[in-house]
């Protein structure tokens, strides 16, 4: 029996039994496929493309690009000239071309364990065609942007696929963002329409999404932009103005006594009313491979979120291929990803990747701890889930409740366990492997970003000898390098530096919506010729990649990226605040937490009321998940003579660590002592 220390450092090989059936069962095969994918992308991706339906098939050369800012515009083109539709490929191809209409696409598991539903590929195709016709009848056309602000319900999948079917660009905003954040995203993209829901329960908490949507539409109006229409799904069964519509929708079984749905008859329309008497046929809009599919906002270091734009052909192939290989998905497997569709993980690995493989998935509306901390494992047994994909922060928070919540459920169906969103500490990795997977299931720690569209550095479960905490090796098409900051040169062999990629893979973003220059500046200007991830990375003597975390002005709290600038600009909106500086502080469950230094205006006092007002302010401007953890009074901030805040010093102060290194460039070194004295007591985090 290995000791705990040995378990953390061990190498975990897939069992011979697992390998027998795996898509890639040896490192030789992986290396051979990887070599072809990067040296001869035309053949590698050209062959994969043959599994898909194209109106005009790709031919010959599949990739055209410039990755070097000094040689002109950054440009990435996959399958230019080919024509397809991703909605056709994830629905019609499965139903009509492959005869899989009766296969379950989604088992839907509601917030309450007795609330569930299932949808076949055939049923989804009809729903999507109907809603595509609704969108068209409301004037939505190819190229229009549609904002979607919805919880984890099937109508969200229907809405996004209907947009894809007619060539409208969906912009999904996670339904935990505030009115202000939603408004900012609608304004940036000039969305024609907003699709939302009356409300949702997350655990015992009721969230009135329509009210938040109305707040966002009002803010748009203040900025001289008017969202033309708002379609509302009736999910909680709230009658409007006392008149119930008496539909047989599942919402009727889910009465909610406390939810008032505000209504503007000029703009608002019920989804279920629009969906009556609509044709179940809708010819897809045939899209160029490089025409936009969707945009999804991610935090940017300037504080203004960036609309990451993905296009059609490359994203389709990349999500499908990563899904198949990373999770070793086989027909009839039941797969589940706990992520919300509002984040990229949900786009790529709840919807597009699984559906492109005609997979059967479980979609979950609720939270991991409701009704108790055994919820995941309860429904793993209920649906006999084979592949389970979640975030390190969820694993760490469940570890705290003890093993019995896991072990009282069988979990015998589990075959592969995945994680994503932030570095996973070996402690959590080993618990996931040993307790959740009974030591039987390979764990895949998948590194990727909103920008990369799909997994870029990841183990493959049937071949990679995994090391706890390492993202391991590049996926097909990906060529990583590590760059030394001081020399700007690639490091060979073992070493640590900036993680970059040397050539495009099909799923990489193509631009920042409306701001191509920002795309070039953010990702390609630091080291010309390379895509810069913003993450630090170490390569060990065996060539394994270990992601060490962000090395830019970004924080990763519970797997959600936040920019320090975005939180700072929210804090300084408060009338008492003159200046703010936000740094990351390690946190046992969330990975990182936000530690805010605030300098008050003259004549204002620092007290508990102010602290809660500030926390509330950030909650309101960004969203509840961004609420700061710690706020410290900072009569002054450590600045260089040129006025630049030395964040490295603030990070040390936040941790009560006096090992500052060289602080001789500080304009006033006495600030450091003052700040150390002013630290709040934050206990053991
Ligand atoms: C950032 C991207 C990609 C889906 C969810 C987050 C961090 C993500 C890992 C991992 C270490 C990871 C990185 C990355 N990250 N996965 N397996 N190991 N770090 O998407 O919001 O675009 O965040 O998440 O820092 O840059 P995102």
Boltz pocket constraint, residues with backbone or C-beta under 6 A from the ligand:
constraints:
  - pocket:
      binder: B
      contacts: [[A, 298], [A, 344], [A, 345], [A, 419], [A, 420], [A, 421], [A, 422], [A, 423], [A, 424], [A, 445], [A, 446], [A, 447], [A, 448], [A, 449], [A, 450], [A, 451], [A, 457], [A, 471], [A, 533], [A, 534], [A, 535], [A, 547], [A, 549], [A, 550], [A, 556], [A, 559], [A, 560], [A, 561]]
      max_distance: 6.0
